[in-house]
Structures are given as C-alpha cells and as structure tokens.
Amino acid sequence: MLDRIILHVDMNSYFATVEQQANPFLRGKPIAVTGSPYTRTVVGASSMEAKTFGVKTGMSFPEAIKLCPQIIRVVSDPDKYAETTKRFIKILTAYTPTVEVFSIDEAFLDITATAERFGGAIKVAKLIKTDIRTWCGEWISCSIGISHNKLLAKLAGELQKPDGLTVIDHHNISSVFAKTAIDKACGIGWALTPKLNEMGIKTLSELGETPLSVLVGKFGSYGYKLHAIGNGLDEDTVRPYYLPDTIKSIGHQFTFLKDTTEPGEISRMLFKLSELVATRARDQGKLGKTIHLWFRAANFHNYGRQITLPTHTQDGLTIYFAALRIWQEAAFSAPIRLVGVTLTKLRDETPQQLTLMPDIRLRGKIIEVMDRINDKFGAYTVQQASLLGSVRMKRNMNGYGSDFKRGRTELLEN
Amino acid sequence: MYETIDEPIKVLVSFDKGVITPHRFKWRERHINITQVNMINRVKDGSVLSYLFSVSNDTSAYKLRFNAATMNWKLDQIYQDA
C-alpha cells in the first residue's frame, strides 16, 4: 500500500529534443546545443542520437566532433525552452496543485489526493505523456517515475530512458536496489561514487546494508543521508511551485574567445558581469552582501575569492569594485579562459531608509530609470558608457528555472 | 545548417480558436508553402512581444517572426538539410 504517491517527470534530452521538435530535419540525428559559434562554449545538451556516440553535456564542441564527426551544432534558444517548460508545467498542474519545479526539465508531483480522480497513478502518468505530446510537440517525450517518496520517484524515472514509466513500490524495492548502481540515486554524484566503490559499495542494496556508524565515520553527517538513500527513505515533501523561491545566489560567467591576460579586457568583462548580476538581483527584489569572483585558468584550474561588504547592495558598480579588488589582489598573471561573478548572502528588498548622501540617492534614481527604459525598449538600450561596444550577452536560463524574472511562479504566466 | 535571413516577408495565415497558423509566405518573389507548424513560442524584447513560428515543408525548415507591436512579419532563419 502506497502512503504517498509521488511522480517525478523528467523531460528527455530536453533542449536538444525541443530543437528537434522545432525542426523536423534534425530529428533522428546527433545534435549538440551550444552557445554562440563565435564564442568558446561547451555542449549544453545533446540529443539521444549524439549520446550514443558518447557526447556529453559539458564537453567542448571540438571534443564532441571527435566523438561524432557528423554532429550538428544548434545554437541555444532559451526562449524556446522557457516556453516549452511553461507548457509542460501547466499540463502537470491539471493533475494536482502540488507541483515542484525541480529544474527547467524536471518536476515532482504529489498526486496522493488526486490520483483516484483520474483512475490511479499509472493512468495519470500516461495522461501526462499524452498531454505533453499534444501540447508541447509529438517529438517531445518524458520519463516518469512513481513511488511513495521523492528519492524513489526520481530513481524510478532514471531507470528507463527515454519515454519510460517505472514504479518502485514496497514489493519491488529490494530487487531494484539489488541491481541498481549507487550513482543512479540523487545525492550520490561523481565525487562520492568512487569513494563508496572503494569501500566495496556498488549497489544501493550494498549501501543500505552498510552500518550507519561506518558511513558516518567515513563521511561525517552526510553518512546519515547516505544511509537513508540506501534504505529508500526520504521524508522531503513536494514543495509547490507557488511558494516563494529561496534563491541563495545570483551569478554570471563568461568564457573568453581566446585565453587572455589583458587587464582592460578582463576588467570590462568584470563590469559587464557585475551589471548583469545587479540587474537580475533588482528583477528578483534581492540585495546581496558577499561578492564572489572566480576564474578558470587556461590549464582549467579554478580560483575563487570573496569579499563581504559592510551593507547589502544591488548596484552593479559596487559589485564591480569589489570584484575588481579581488582580481587585483589575486595578482594573477597567467592566461585565463573564464571569469564569473556571484552575489550571495541575499536578503529580500524592503523599503529602505533614504540615504542622506545625495550622490548615492541620485545613483539609485539613475539605476531605476535605466531599468525602466531597458524593460520597455529591451536589454542594453541604455547601459554604462564604458560597456558600449561590449559583447551583448543574452541571459541564458539556468537549469533550475530560478532566474525567471519573478521566480518560478512566472512559469505559469501567459 | 541554419542561415540567418532577417528580411521582411508577406504571410498568408488563418486565425482559429486563438491560434494563428501560417500557411504560405512570399520571400524574394518566391511563394513558399508551409506544410507543418512545429512550434510557436513568444519572445519579449522590452515591452515588444513577438511570436516565433518554427515551420517546415518537404525541403526546408523556417523560423518566421511576427512582431505584435508593428504587425510585421520577418523571415528570421532558414534551415536546409545538408
């Protein structure tokens, strides 16, 4: 008997499948969705056909070509994916209001109270699959996992791709765990897997049989989480999409076309990234206190430093000065390929006491007017003079959908 | 491979139950029939709303843009199978 009924819906090879939906000539072919061809970007998503050649998310496009010479490059179109996500989330909310948007292509549903109305959990899953093909497109498919908690529902969804429908219940959990590798479970990633394998733990059953004391001894407090995973336990509830988001950070990064040591080019990009971060913070009604700068050297080593300001900010210039200070103090002379700026220690925007300093008040007013102009006439209509002629970076949607302008509830707006 | 065009076009469309369906368009004096509308998505640039139609026929795929503010159509991109 299932106590709760949780569904995990995962769109298959999402961005690539959406592109294949939009263009039938790409269907059945290996494609890679990347950033602009004029920048050095990585594969953001690959089609199922490309995956059979070993093409994976995160590899460079030249690497993908080596594995699959006939691969077709398609430039990412975030508006298309956002629209499709809006449609698929709307479909899900027809079956329950308790829908958690877990990422741009994944969602959890708690259908405990509504499943019977539609003929049971499996019937709901089949209806969702049909609705997605009808309203999102015939080429778009999803894998659905059904179980009594989120951990097992997500695991079930992982077991059969593409277009899967898998149930894990009290009857089959032992047999599923006995043959399922630990890295299939959410919470066990590429860093943990080899450590667990070294301990002789390869399947979820073996993880469940490992004494809690051994896991805590080796992994500290995360040992409790691993023990719960190994025993298929998860008390986490499905957090409905309409509850406020808990955004912890706002960041942007940029990969230079060529590795660079040129101070002007780097500081201009720091300013650009700082402005983008600040604009998003203002869009989402957030202020942040800690500025984190990180960069990747040409040899792929990452470096990061942070500064905490005395007060919260959502001003690009303040963020830029902090990021620039970190960069200058790092005194890094080797070529870099990528730089990123992140704002953390966020708090909600509240009516603030007016500052008595006229120049700060004036600057606040200028920022407000610039935002209003750009909202009406489009991004970069007005910008800081020193950024004129710089790269027009389009804001790519992050994988979690949290950078929709007013949070994830925007997903359901027309 | 996609080729960016960004040129004005004339489009024959039908309106039914709140859905606009393009059937045919004229570009550079050529009449091009549309046999399939594969996807429609909206894009906002500032306060200007545009509708993007990913359409195709037996030989090519096209991306058409309808600017709801100016009521103009453009051919954004063409994809021809290599």
Contacts between the chains, C-beta under 8 A, distances in Angstrom:
chain1	res1	chain2	res2	distance
A	18	B	39	7.7
A	21	B	38	6.0
A	21	B	39	5.7
A	21	B	54	7.9
A	22	B	38	5.3
A	22	B	39	4.4
A	22	B	54	3.7
A	22	B	61	7.6
A	22	B	63	7.9
A	23	B	38	6.8
A	23	B	54	6.4
A	23	B	56	6.8
A	23	B	61	4.3
A	23	B	79	5.5
A	24	B	36	6.8
A	24	B	38	6.3
A	24	B	56	5.4
A	24	B	61	6.7
A	25	B	56	7.2
A	25	B	60	7.7
A	25	B	61	5.5
A	25	B	79	6.0
A	25	B	81	4.6
A	26	B	79	7.9
A	72	B	1	7.6
A	74	B	2	7.4
A	75	B	2	7.4
A	79	B	41	5.9
A	79	B	42	7.5
A	79	B	43	4.7
A	79	B	52	7.4
A	80	B	39	6.9
A	80	B	41	5.1
A	80	B	52	7.6
A	80	B	54	7.9
A	83	B	41	3.8
A	83	B	42	6.3
A	84	B	39	7.9
A	84	B	41	7.5
A	137	B	38	6.7
A	137	B	39	6.2
A	374	B	46	6.9
A	375	B	46	6.3
A	375	B	47	7.1
A	376	B	46	5.0
A	376	B	47	4.8
A	377	B	46	4.3
A	377	B	47	7.5
A	378	B	45	4.1
A	378	B	46	3.7
A	378	B	48	7.1
A	379	B	45	7.7
A	379	B	46	7.7
A	381	B	46	6.9
